[in-house]
Amino acid sequence: MRNSVPDCIIVSIVLSTFLIIYFVINILYELLAGENRQNLTLSQLTEGVSKEYTWMLRLTINCIGYSALLVPGFLIYQYIKKVHYLERSEQNFLYFIIKSCFGENERNESIIQSSSSSKSVNKALVKECVLLSYCFIGLMGSYLTWGVLQEKIMTREYLGLDGKTKSFFKDSQFLVFSNRLLALLIAVGYLLLKQQTRHRAPLFKYSYASLSNVLSAWLQYEALKFISFPTQVLAKSCKLVPVMLMGKIVSRNKYEFYEYIVAIGISIGMILFLSGSYDHSKHSPVTTITGLFLLVLYMVFDSFTSNWQSEIFKTYSITSIQMMYGVNLFSTLFTASSLLVQGGFTEGFAFSAEHPKFLVDCIILSISSAVGQLFIFFTIAKFGAVVFTIIMTLRQAIAILLSCLIYHHEISSLGIFGVIIVFLAVFLRVYCSHRMKILRRRHELLRQRLSV
């Protein structure tokens, strides 16, 4: 006789969690609306809060929405471990979903080890340079387009259908959702058309990178409300150091001495660039501190994202498309649950219908973001998180110059000197990395000869 009790408990966990979160959101809604509740969304109700602190309330609301997925996921994971749910003989649709999310498949460590050693010894330098150039050009093109549109959407007013009313778009979460949804559809379409290797990683592993990716994307959109786009890009360009520190924490990576010198050099160059391009007259001290704090949070989450993705690539030997599917699946679910909780879908679709130019910009932004993700995962899989961060740093430096030309931001000679330092540091890394590979190959050949 089939035992349906575990299935019923799993379903009840999901339903009860949603009901509790719905109850909490309604209490929060009543506290914010008071006696002026007139079919307003939670996002609209936050407009009465001081600008410097609105992001805190929005972030709290977003996290409540994310908990609609995180809390039942955690409870179900603990429950199936306790009752050994995955070892049962009865298999149904719910079992298949649980197995896909939490089933620990074989890691195939022998393939990972042998492939990594052969790459370091036998990979031709020309092929590596071609691949690196391919990644650089792809990331550059997609994210330069994305960066320009990002600044336009978050800092420029859109003209309504009446030709008179101008409005700012305010819901960063809706942009994150649209970007991740299109990327998910592209990944699913590719997986259906092309036969891929077996998906070894359990889906819940992607949720960590997905949540940090969603939070980092939301934080950088929100930061644009407090600081200029060049300031944001330059501050983000200093994230090589936190990426390396996070790499030691997440993957216990070991870095060469020259890599620390390069990271410090790039950071110093970007600080000089920041000092040479920042206009203190346009922002109050409180606003500036708020924006920089948001950027610090962004760099923490973003550095974790790339390192965790790199760890999954190494551990499970998956493809870049599989990574794109897993991360964007959870990113879409996270943002959708948050938007449903706070009524963001209604607000976002209404703004899109009222402002056709915004809809066009949003679609192009999502396409460039999806294409950029293809290059991101391919680059991390081939070269690792640190090389990917360096490429994105160069992209950001060029994005600064492009933004200055389009939106008339000023940059001084000190800023130009900072850019020169950045490029010198990058060239130092390329040279030292090449020399280290030559020395390692010589050492390997010498060891082989001595063993014979």
N, C-alpha and C positions, 0 to 999 in steps of 0.2 A: 504493500500500500504506500502510495506516495505521501511523503511528509511535506506538507505545505506551510507548516508553522514558520520556518526561517524566511520564506518568501513574504509571508504576511508581516512579519516583524520588520523586514527591510522596507517594505512599502509604507508601513506605519511610521517608521523613522523619518522618511522623506516628507510625508504629509504633515505630521505633527510639527516638524521643523519649519515648514512653510507657514503653517498657521501661527506659530509663535512669532516668527519674524514679521508676518503681516500685522499681528496685534501690536508689536513694538513700533512699527512704522506708523500705525494709526495714532498711537499715543504721541509720538514725536510730531506728527502732522497737526494734532489738536493743540499742542503746546506752541507751535510756531504760528498757527493761523489765528488762534484765539477766537474772537467773535467775528473776524473778517473772513471766514471761510466761504469763498465764492468760486468753487471749481478751479482752484489754483493748484498747480503742481508743486511738489516739494522744492524743485529747483527755483520756481518763481518766489516761493516764500522766503528763500534765503537772501533775496535782494534787499531785505530790510536790515540785514546785518552789515556792520562796517566792512568796507572793501578788504582791509588788511586781514580780516578774520573769516570772511565768507568761505575761503578754501577749506578751513578746518571743518566747518559744518558740512560742506559738500563731500569732503573726504570721509567723514563719519557716516554720512548717508550711503555713499558708495560701498564702504566696508560692510555695512549692514546688508546691502544687496549681495555682496560677494559671499557673505556667511550663509545665504540660502543654498549655496552649492558646497561650501567648505564644511560646514557643521555636519550635515547629513553624510557627506563623504567620509569624514573622520569617524563618525559613529558607526557607519556601516563597515568600515575597514576594521575597527576594533571588534565588532560583532562577528564578522566572518572568520577572523582569526581565532576567536574564542570557541566557536562551534564547529570549526573546520569545514566551513561551507563549501570551499572549492574542492574538497575531497569526496563530496557526495556523488552518488551514482545517477540520481535524477538530474536531467539537464533540460532546461527550458530557455525561453528568450531572456528572462531575468538572469538566469545563471550565465548565459553567454555575455551579457553586459557586465556583470560583476567580474567574470573571468578576464574580459578584455581590460577592465580598469585596474584590477588588483592582482591578477595572475602574474607570478614572477617566472618569466621564461628563462631559458638558458642564455648565458651571457656570451658564450663563444669566445672565451678569453684567448685561446690559442691562435685564432685568426687575427685578433687584435695585436697580439705580441709579434707574430711573424710579419704582419704587414707593416708595422711601425719600424721594425729593424731593416726591412728591405727598402723602405722609403729613404731612410737616413743614409743608406750606403749606395743604392743603385739609381736613385732618382736623378735624372739629368737636370743640370742647371738651366738649360735653355727651356725645357718643358716647364720647369717651376716658374721661370720668369714670365713665360707666356700665360700660364694660369693666373699668376699674381696680377699681371696687366689686365687680363680679362675680368677678374674680380674688381680691380680698381676702377676700370671704366664703367662697369655695370653699376657698382655702388655710387659712383660719382654722378652718373646721369640720372638715376632714379631718385636719389636723395637730394640732389640739387633742386630738382623739380618739386619734390615733397617739401623741402625747407622753405622755398619761396611761397608756395601755396599755404603752408602752415602759418607763416607770418601774416599773409593777407587775410586769411579766415579769422584769426584771433585778434587782429589789431585794426582792421578796416571795416567801415560801415557798408552795408549792402542796401541798395535801393529797392523798395517794394514795388508791387505791381501797379500801384497808383502813380508811380513816377515821382513821388514827393517824399514819402516817409523813408527815413534811413534808420537802420537798426544794426546793432552788433550781435554776432552769434556768441552765445555764452556757455553752451553745454559741451564741455570737452569730452565727456563720456560718449556722446553720440558719435563724435568723430572717430574715437578709438573703436567703437563697435563697427562702424561702416568699414573702416580699414581692415579689421580682423575678419569680418564676414566675407569680404571679397577674397582675401588671401586664403581662407578656408575653402571657398568654392573652387578656386584655382587648384589647390592641392588635391581636393577630392576628385575633380575632373581628371587630373593627371594620373592619379592612382588607379582610376577606373579604366583609363585608356592604355596605360603602360603597366606591364607586369613587374612588380617590385619584389625584392627579397622579403623573407618572412619578417614581420614586425615583432622583434624580440622584446622591446621595452614595454612594460605595463603602462597603460595610459596615465595612471595617476602620477607617474614620474614627471610628466610634462606640466602638471598643474603648478608646480613650484616656479618653473621658468615662466609659465603663462601669467600667474598672478603678479610676479615681479615685473614682467613686461608690461602688463596693463597699468600697474601703478606708476611705472616710470614714464609711460606714454602720457598718462593723465597729468602727472606732475609737470612735465615739460610744457604741455599745453597751458596749464594754469600759470606757470611762471611767466609766460608771455603777457599776462595781464598786469604784471608788476615791473618787468624789465624789458629792454629792447631786445630784438632778435639777435643782433651782434653780440650783446652782452651774454645772452644765453648760450650761443654757439661757442664763444670763447671759454666760458666757464666749463661747458661740457667737454671741451678739448683737453682739459686737465685730468680727465678721468683715467688716463693710462695708469697712474699710480694706484688708485683704488681697485682697478681691474687686476693688477698684479697682486695686491694684498688679498683680494678676494680669491684669487687663484690659489694662493697658499692655504687659505682656510678651506675652500671647497674641495680642491683636488690635490692639495699638498704639493703644488708645483715648486720646482727649484729653478731660479733664474740666475743667469750669469751676471757678473759684476757690471759689464758694459750695458746690460739691459736696464739696470737701475740708473746708470748715468744718462741713458737715452730718455728714460721716463722723467727724470728731474729736468733735463734740458728742455723737453717739450713743455713741461709745466711752466718753467720760467719764461719760455718764449711766449706762451699763451697769456701769462700774467702781464707781460709787457704789452702784448697786443691788446689786452683788456684795458690797461691803463691808457693806451693811446687812442682808443676808439670810444670810450665811455664818456657820455655827456652828463655831468653831475647836475646840470641845471634843469633836467627834464624829470627828475625823480626825487621824491622826498626821502630822507634817511629811513623812515619806517618802511616805506614801500620797497626800497632797495634791499633791506635786510630780509623782508618777507620773501622776495624773489630769489635771493641767494640761498635762503634756507630751503626753499622748494627745490632748487638745483642740487643742493647737497643730498637731499633725500632721493632725487632722481638718480644721481651718480651711484648711490649705494645699491638701489634696486637694479639699475642697468648693468652694473658690474657683476652682480650676482647672476643675472640672466645669461649673459654670454658664457660665463664660466660653468654654470650648471648645464647649459646646452653642450658645451665642449666635453664635459664629463659623461653625458649620455652618449655622445658620439663614440667616445673611447670605450665605454663599458659595454654597449650593446651593438656596436657596428651597424647602425641604421643609416639610411640614405637621407639626404637633405630634404627631399620631398616628404618623407615620413616625419621628420622633425617639424616641418612647416605645418603638416596636418595636425600633429599632436598638440603643438603650442597654440595654434589658432582655434582648434576645437574648444579648448578650455577658455581661451581669451574671449571667444564669442559668447560662451555660456556665462562667464563672469560678468561681462558688460551688459548682456541681455537681462540677466537677473537684476542687476543694479538699476537699469533703465526702467524695468517693469515696476520695481518697488517705488521709484520716485516719479513716475509718469514722464520719463524723458523721451519715450517714443513719440508721444503725442506732440510734445513741444518741438522735437527735432523735425518731424514730418511737416508740422504746420509752418515752421520757419522755411523749410525747403520749398513748400508750395507757394509761399508768399514771396520768396526771393529766388528766382530761377538761376541767377548767376552763382549764387551760393551752391545750388545743387550741382551745377557743372563743375565748380571748383572742388566740391566734395568728391565727386566721381573720379576726377583726375588725380586728386590726392590719394584716394584709395587704390587706384591702379598703380601709381608710382610706389606706394607703400608695399603693395603685394609683390611687385617686380623686385623691389629692393630686398624683401625678405628672402626671395630665392637666392640672391647673391650673398646675403648675410649667412644663411645656413651652409651654403656651399663653401664660403670662405672659412667659416669656423671649422667645418669638417676637414678641410684640406690643410689649413695653416694655424688654427688655434685662435683663442680669444684675443691674445696680445697683438698679433699681426692684424687681425680684424680691427681692433681699436686704433691702431696706427693709421690704417687706411681711412677710417672714418674721421680721424683727426685732420688728415690732409684735406678730406672732403669738406670739413667744417671751415678750414681756413679759406678755401676757395669760395664757400658759401658766404662767408663774411664779405669778401670783395664783391661778390655778385649782389648781395643785399645793399651794400653801400652804393653801388651804381644805380640800382633800381629805386631804392627808397631814400636815397640822398643822405645816408649816414656818413659822418666824417671819420677819418682815420689819420693819425699824425705820423710823423717820422719814427716815433718811438714804437708805434704799432707795427710799422713796416720792419723795423729792426727785430721785433719779436717774431715775426713770420720767418725771417732769415734764420734765426736761431732754431726754430722748429724744423725747418727743412734740413739744416745741418745735422741736427740730432737724428733725424730719420735716415739720412745718408750714412751716418756713423753706424747705426744699427744694421743697415744693409751690408756695409763693408765688414763689420765684425762678425755678423752671422755667416757670411761667405767664408771668412777666414777660419771660423770655428768648424765649419763643415769640412774644409780641406784638411785641417789638423786631425779631425776625428777619422776621416777616411784613411789618412796615412797611418794613424795609430792602429786601425783595424787591419790594414794590410800587413803591418809589421807584426801584429799579434798572430795573424794567420801563418806567416812565414816561420815564426818561432815555434808555433805548435807543430808544424811539419818537420 
